[in-house]
C-alpha cells in the first residue's frame, strides 16, 4: 500500500513537472518583411521556413512580401511589430523610407535584423547578407578582361550598365563596385542607365541603346531577372550573339541556366543564407554571442565553373 502511494506521488510529480516544463517552453516568433518576390527571395524564404525545425528552440516564422511597394512594406512592418513578434527580419525595399518603420519596431523593444539590404542609419540590431559592392566589383573585373579582348580586335567597346532602383542599397552598392572596377580604363566607353529591377524596363533601355546607332558590346544588369530583359531586347533587334550579358544572383533555373545556355556570359552567386538568418536571430533572442555585421560569401559564375556550381546548388536545394 505504501509503495503504491509512493508510486502515485512520484507519477503525479512527474506529470506536474512535465506540464510545467511545457508551459515554460517559449516559442520564438520571428516576423519577416520581404521587399519583393522572385526566385532568389523564394529560396531565402524556403531556407528560413526549413530552419524552423533545425534548432532545439520552438520557432515560428511568418513572412510578408511587399511586392516592391515601399508603402505596403511600411504597413506590413508596423503590423508585424504590433502582432507580438519577438524579432523582425527585414529586407528594406528602399533604404530611407523604411527607416522610420524600423524605428517604431525598435521602440517596442523588438530586435531587428536587416538582411540583403541595409536601412538608412544604423538603427538595427544586426545585418546579414552578401557584399553587393563585392558582387558589382567581381563582375566589373571580368567585364574589363572581356573588353580588353575586344580592344585587341581593334574595336572600342561600349559597356552599358542597367542599374536597379537606385534608391535601394543593393543597386547603389552594385553600381559602386562595378564603376570602381572600370575606373581608369579609358580604352572603353561606359554608359549607365537607371532601371527598376524589372526585365521589362531593362528590355526597353537596352533596345533604346541598340536603336540609338551605337551597339553596346557588354550589358551589365543588376540581377539575372533583369538580364532576361536584356536578352529579349537582343532577340527582338536581331543582335543575339553580338552582345555579352552579365547578371547577378546565380540561381538554379535562372542565372546558372542562362550561363549554361549561353544567354549570359557570366553571373554572380549572391548568397541567400536563410538558415544563417534564423541562427543569428536565435542567438540574439537567447542571449548568445553574435556579430553585428555578418558577411556571406558569393562567387563569380562563368562557363568554366557553371556546371559544378549548378550541380552542387541544386543538390543543396533538394536536401
C-alpha positions in Angstrom: 0.0 0.0 0.0 2.8 2.4 0.9 4.7 1.6 -2.3 1.5 2.3 -4.3 1.1 5.7 -2.6 4.8 6.5 -3.3 4.5 5.5 -6.9 1.3 7.6 -7.3 3.0 10.6 -5.7 6.0 10.2 -8.0 3.8 9.8 -11.1 1.8 12.9 -10.2 5.0 14.8 -9.6 6.4 13.8 -12.9 3.2 14.8 -14.7 3.2 18.2 -13.0 6.9 18.7 -13.9 6.2 17.8 -17.5 3.3 20.2 -17.8 5.3 22.9 -16.1 8.2 22.4 -18.5 5.8 22.6 -21.5 4.2 25.7 -20.1 7.6 27.4 -19.6 8.9 26.4 -23.1 8.9 29.6 -25.2 8.0 29.7 -28.9 10.1 32.4 -30.6 8.0 34.3 -33.1 10.1 35.7 -36.0 8.4 38.1 -38.4 10.0 38.5 -41.9 9.3 41.5 -44.1 10.4 40.8 -47.7 10.6 43.8 -50.0 9.7 41.7 -53.1 9.2 38.3 -54.6 11.3 36.3 -57.1 13.3 33.1 -57.3 16.1 34.4 -55.1 13.8 35.5 -52.3 11.7 32.4 -52.7 14.9 30.4 -51.9 15.6 32.6 -48.9 12.1 32.1 -47.6 12.2 28.3 -48.1 15.5 28.1 -46.2 14.1 30.2 -43.3 11.0 28.0 -43.1 13.1 24.8 -43.1 15.4 26.2 -40.5 12.5 26.5 -38.0 12.9 22.7 -37.4 16.7 22.6 -37.1 17.1 24.0 -33.6 16.1 22.9 -30.2 14.1 26.1 -29.6 10.5 26.3 -30.8 10.4 28.8 -33.7 7.6 30.2 -35.8 8.5 32.2 -38.9 5.9 34.5 -40.5 6.7 36.0 -43.9 5.1 39.0 -45.6 6.1 40.3 -49.1 5.7 44.0 -50.1 5.9 43.3 -53.9 8.3 46.2 -54.4 5.8 48.6 -52.8 7.5 50.7 -50.1 4.3 52.0 -48.5 2.9 48.5 -48.3 6.1 47.3 -46.6 5.8 50.1 -44.0 2.3 48.9 -43.2 3.5 45.3 -43.0 6.3 46.2 -40.7 4.0 48.1 -38.4 1.6 45.2 -38.5 4.3 42.6 -37.6 5.5 44.9 -34.8 2.0 45.0 -33.3 1.4 41.3 -33.7 3.7 40.3 -30.8 6.7 39.1 -32.7 9.9 38.6 -30.8 12.2 39.7 -33.6 11.9 41.3 -37.0 13.9 40.3 -40.1 13.6 42.9 -42.9 14.9 43.4 -46.4 14.1 47.1 -47.0 12.6 48.0 -50.4 14.2 51.5 -50.1 16.8 52.4 -47.6 15.4 55.7 -46.3 11.6 55.4 -46.3 11.7 52.1 -44.3 13.9 53.6 -41.6 11.0 55.2 -39.6 9.0 51.9 -39.6 12.0 50.1 -38.2 12.5 52.8 -35.6 8.9 52.2 -34.4 9.6 48.4 -34.1 12.8 49.1 -32.2 11.0 51.4 -29.7 8.8 48.4 -28.8 12.0 46.6 -27.6 12.0 44.2 -30.7 15.4 43.5 -32.2 15.7 44.0 -35.9 17.9 42.1 -38.4 18.4 43.7 -41.8 19.3 41.2 -44.4 20.5 41.6 -48.0 19.7 45.3 -47.9 20.6 48.0 -45.4 18.4 50.7 -44.0 19.5 54.3 -43.8 21.3 54.9 -40.5 22.4 52.2 -38.1 19.2 51.6 -36.0 19.2 47.9 -36.4 20.5 45.0 -34.2 22.4 43.1 -36.8 23.0 42.8 -40.6 23.5 39.7 -42.6 24.0 39.3 -46.3 26.4 39.2 -49.2 28.5 42.2 -50.2 26.8 44.0 -53.1 29.9 46.1 -53.6 32.0 42.9 -54.0 29.4 41.4 -56.4 29.5 44.5 -58.6 33.3 44.7 -58.5 33.7 41.0 -59.4 31.5 41.5 -62.4 33.4 44.7 -63.3 36.8 43.0 -63.2 35.6 40.3 -65.6 34.0 42.9 -67.9 37.3 44.7 -68.1 39.0 41.5 -69.2 36.4 40.8 -71.9 36.6 44.5 -73.0 40.4 44.2 -73.4 39.8 41.2 -75.7 37.5 43.4 -77.8 40.1 46.2 -77.9 42.6 43.7 -79.2 40.3 43.2 -82.2 40.7 47.0 -83.0 37.3 47.9 -81.7 36.5 50.4 -79.0 34.0 48.6 -76.7 30.9 50.2 -75.2 29.8 48.9 -71.8 26.2 49.6 -70.7 25.2 49.2 -67.1 21.5 49.0 -66.4 21.1 49.6 -62.6 18.2 48.5 -60.4 16.2 51.1 -58.5 18.9 53.5 -57.2 17.0 54.3 -54.0 17.7 50.8 -52.9 21.0 49.9 -51.2 21.9 46.9 -53.4 21.6 49.0 -56.6 23.8 51.7 -55.1 26.4 49.2 -53.9 26.5 47.1 -57.0 26.9 50.2 -59.1 29.7 51.4 -56.8 31.6 48.2 -57.1 31.2 47.9 -60.8 32.1 51.6 -61.5 35.2 51.2 -59.3 36.4 48.2 -61.3 36.1 50.3 -64.6 37.9 53.3 -63.2 41.0 54.3 -65.2 40.1 52.0 -68.2 40.0 54.7 -70.8 40.1 52.1 -73.6 36.4 51.6 -73.3 33.2 53.7 -73.2 30.8 53.3 -70.3 27.2 54.3 -70.1 25.0 53.9 -67.0 21.2 53.9 -67.1 18.8 53.5 -64.2 16.2 50.7 -64.2 13.8 49.4 -61.6 14.6 45.7 -61.1 12.2 44.6 -63.8 13.0 42.8 -67.0 10.5 44.9 -69.0 12.3 48.2 -68.2 15.7 46.6 -68.9 14.5 45.4 -72.2 13.3 48.9 -73.1 16.6 50.5 -72.1 18.8 48.1 -74.0 16.6 48.4 -77.1 16.9 52.2 -76.9 20.7 51.9 -76.7 20.8 49.5 -79.7 18.5 51.6 -81.8 20.5 54.8 -81.0 23.0 53.6 -83.5 25.8 52.6 -81.1 25.6 48.9 -80.3 26.7 48.0 -76.8 29.3 45.3 -76.6 28.6 44.4 -73.0 25.5 44.9 -70.9 25.6 44.5 -67.1 22.3 44.1 -65.3 21.9 44.2 -61.6 20.2 40.8 -61.4 19.6 37.9 -63.6 15.9 38.7 -63.9 16.8 42.0 -65.5 19.3 40.1 -67.7 16.3 38.2 -69.3 15.0 41.6 -70.4 18.4 42.4 -72.0 18.4 39.1 -73.8 14.8 39.7 -75.0 16.0 43.0 -76.4 18.8 41.3 -78.3 16.4 38.7 -79.8 13.9 41.4 -80.8 16.5 43.6 -82.5 18.3 40.7 -84.2 21.6 41.3 -82.3 21.7 38.0 -80.4 25.2 36.7 -80.2 26.7 40.2 -80.7 26.4 41.4 -77.1 27.7 39.9 -73.9 25.2 40.0 -71.0 26.1 39.9 -67.2 23.8 39.5 -64.2 23.8 38.8 -60.5 22.1 36.2 -58.3 23.2 32.9 -59.8 20.1 30.9 -59.1 19.3 27.4 -60.4 16.7 27.5 -63.3 17.7 31.2 -63.7 21.1 32.7 -63.9 23.0 29.4 -63.7 21.0 28.1 -66.6 21.4 31.3 -68.6 25.1 31.0 -68.4 24.9 27.3 -69.4 22.6 28.2 -72.3 24.9 31.0 -73.4 22.3 33.7 -72.9 24.6 35.3 -70.3 28.4 35.4 -70.3 28.5 35.4 -66.5 26.6 35.7 -63.3 27.4 36.1 -59.6 26.1 33.7 -56.9 24.7 36.2 -54.4 24.3 34.1 -51.2 20.8 33.6 -49.7 21.7 32.4 -46.2 18.2 31.7 -44.9 19.5 29.2 -42.3 22.2 31.6 -41.1 19.5 34.3 -40.7 17.5 32.1 -38.3 20.6 31.1 -36.4 21.6 34.7 -36.0 18.0 35.5 -34.8 18.1 32.8 -32.2 21.5 33.8 -30.9 20.1 37.3 -30.4 16.9 36.1 -28.8 18.6 33.6 -26.4 21.4 35.9 -25.3 24.2 34.1 -27.1 27.1 36.0 -28.6 26.7 37.3 -32.2 28.3 39.6 -34.6 26.5 42.8 -35.6 27.8 42.6 -39.2 27.7 39.2 -40.9 29.0 38.9 -44.4 28.0 35.9 -46.6 30.4 35.0 -49.5 29.5 34.8 -53.1 31.2 33.6 -56.3 31.6 34.6 -59.9 30.0 32.1 -62.3 31.4 31.7 -65.8 31.2 29.0 -68.4 34.2 27.1 -66.9 32.7 26.6 -63.4 28.9 26.8 -64.0 28.3 23.1 -64.3 29.8 22.2 -60.9 28.2 25.2 -59.2 24.8 24.4 -60.7 25.0 20.7 -59.7 26.0 21.5 -56.1 23.4 24.2 -55.7 20.6 22.0 -57.0 21.6 19.2 -54.7 21.6 21.5 -51.6 18.2 22.9 -52.5 16.9 19.3 -52.9 18.2 18.4 -49.5 
